[in-house]
Amino acid sequence: MVLHSPARRPAARNRDRARLTSHTAPIASCASSASAAAARARSACPRAAAAVRQHPTRIMTRHDRKDRAYVTLVATQNPYEVDLWGEHEKRAASTLPPHCLLGENLMSVDYVHGYSTKESARLTDQATTLTELLHADTLYPPGSLVLEVGCGVGAQTVILAGNSPRAAFKSIDISAESLAEARRQAQEAGFTNVTFQQADIFDLPFLSAHFDHVFVCFVLEHLPNPAGALQALLRVLKPGGSITVIEGDHGSAYFHPDSHHARRAIQCLIDLQRQAGGDSLIGRRLYPLLAQAGYRDVYVSPRMVYADAGRPALVDGFTRKTFTAMVEGVGEQAVDQGLMDEASWAAGIRDLYRTAKDDGTFCYTFFKAQGLR
Ligand SMILES: C[S@@+](CC[C@H](N)C(=O)[O-])C[C@H]1O[C@@H](n2cnc3c(N)ncnc32)[C@H](O)[C@@H]1O
């Protein structure tokens, strides 16, 4: 997936589009196939149907197998443009990127946080701020092979690899662009115990019982089928091996001073994520999800972040740069969709930042689950 932040130079973007025209034309000109595939897309996936309705000119479809429709969305996801063209270009001869394969297993292309530079910085701030709280008890023995799933830009990878320098990590993500950044981060930090690979959780290119441990952080919340993901991961885990899953739960956020607008702004993020097929309240579901997927000895440990002026690093790293930045990131979508008006949204964000002042406080709970195969 190729993503461009609004800051990207217009000349570069126009050049990309010009290059891509030649690749997309043959598919677009296949009008009858395209409309048949679009019809199938609509019936196969309600989210695609909604997207087709909202962005009729921004959907390209093709079907190159009898029974499946592939859809590429070229949608503007405010505030960042989510653009699949580049990936499409690379893969036009084979299949479109797996994001585009319709099915309940796949993360929506409407990934609520996007893949912008700003979001990469937020993920790094989040991981760094929460290192002690979330990772202190995750240590892998020398010689063990660990699969990190949905590594993103490598924010957790460098912590894992640093804490367990003699374990070997295979870190995968569906986004080639995030992987490139993760690779850069790991190289910069001098880690030689991590390799990266582009792969889809639902189509893992590994033998059964291949890994000693699996680590998943902030990924299940974005998947329409987290139970299916956990089952897919169970297959590649050795008998006796462990899975560690860390997720948040936006319903666990409370703060002082309380604010109706701030609570509504958080609810917008919850609603938008649900609309995109995810569940930002997933933390509270980890126990049943793991147990039902077939893991044994499941244990969930809630990890509360509490920030007040006596903990300035948490106020800055969590209240401002992790949580409020995350909510703020969906502002345009929330307003565009009429979930909140612009003034109420601004008041909500202002009130969230207000909790980072000297007399403010902020609480949020993460859930860290472990289970065995
Ligand atoms: C919120 S980011 C979390 C990244 C990282 N784990 C962290 O905590 O900083 C979610 C990541 O999951 C990846 N992802 C989503 N669906 C995936 C799938 N089906 N297979 C592999 N990775 C996926 C996304 O590309 C994204 O990088």
The ligand as a Tripos MOL2 file, in Angstrom:
@<TRIPOS>MOLECULE
LIG
   27    29     1     0     0
SMALL
NO_CHARGES

@<TRIPOS>ATOM
      1 C1         -2.0560   -0.0030   14.7980 C.3       1 LIG1
      2 S1         -0.8380   -0.7650   13.7870 S.3       1 LIG1
      3 C2          0.1410   -1.5170   15.0830 C.3       1 LIG1
      4 C3          1.5790   -1.6500   14.6960 C.3       1 LIG1
      5 C4          2.4900   -2.1810   15.8050 C.3       1 LIG1
      6 N1          2.0810   -3.5010   16.2580 N.3       1 LIG1
      7 C5          2.5390   -1.2220   16.9810 C.2       1 LIG1
      8 O1          1.9930   -1.5480   18.0380 O.co2     1 LIG1
      9 O2          3.1250   -0.1420   16.8280 O.co2     1 LIG1
     10 C6         -1.6610   -2.1870   13.0700 C.3       1 LIG1
     11 C7         -0.8030   -2.8790   12.0290 C.3       1 LIG1
     12 O3         -1.4250   -4.1120   11.6430 O.3       1 LIG1
     13 C8         -1.1890   -4.3260   10.2580 C.3       1 LIG1
     14 N2         -2.1740   -5.2570    9.7080 N.ar      1 LIG1
     15 C9         -3.4970   -5.0760    9.5910 C.ar      1 LIG1
     16 N3         -4.0810   -6.1430    9.0300 N.ar      1 LIG1
     17 C10        -3.1070   -7.0420    8.8100 C.ar      1 LIG1
     18 C11        -3.0930   -8.3540    8.2560 C.ar      1 LIG1
     19 N4         -4.2130   -8.9270    7.8170 N.pl3     1 LIG1
     20 N5         -1.9150   -9.0140    8.1950 N.ar      1 LIG1
     21 C12        -0.7680   -8.4160    8.6250 C.ar      1 LIG1
     22 N6         -0.7280   -7.1690    9.1540 N.ar      1 LIG1
     23 C13        -1.8770   -6.4830    9.2430 C.ar      1 LIG1
     24 C14        -1.3300   -2.9210    9.6800 C.3       1 LIG1
     25 O4         -0.7160   -2.8090    8.4170 O.3       1 LIG1
     26 C15        -0.6440   -2.0790   10.7560 C.3       1 LIG1
     27 O5          0.7320   -1.8860   10.4900 O.3       1 LIG1
@<TRIPOS>BOND
     1     1     2 1
     2     2     3 1
     3     2    10 1
     4     3     4 1
     5     4     5 1
     6     5     6 1
     7     5     7 1
     8     7     8 2
     9     7     9 1
    10    10    11 1
    11    11    12 1
    12    11    26 1
    13    12    13 1
    14    13    14 1
    15    13    24 1
    16    14    15 ar
    17    14    23 ar
    18    15    16 ar
    19    16    17 ar
    20    17    18 ar
    21    17    23 ar
    22    18    19 1
    23    18    20 ar
    24    20    21 ar
    25    21    22 ar
    26    22    23 ar
    27    24    25 1
    28    24    26 1
    29    26    27 1
@<TRIPOS>SUBSTRUCTURE
     1 LIG1         1 GROUP 0 **** ****
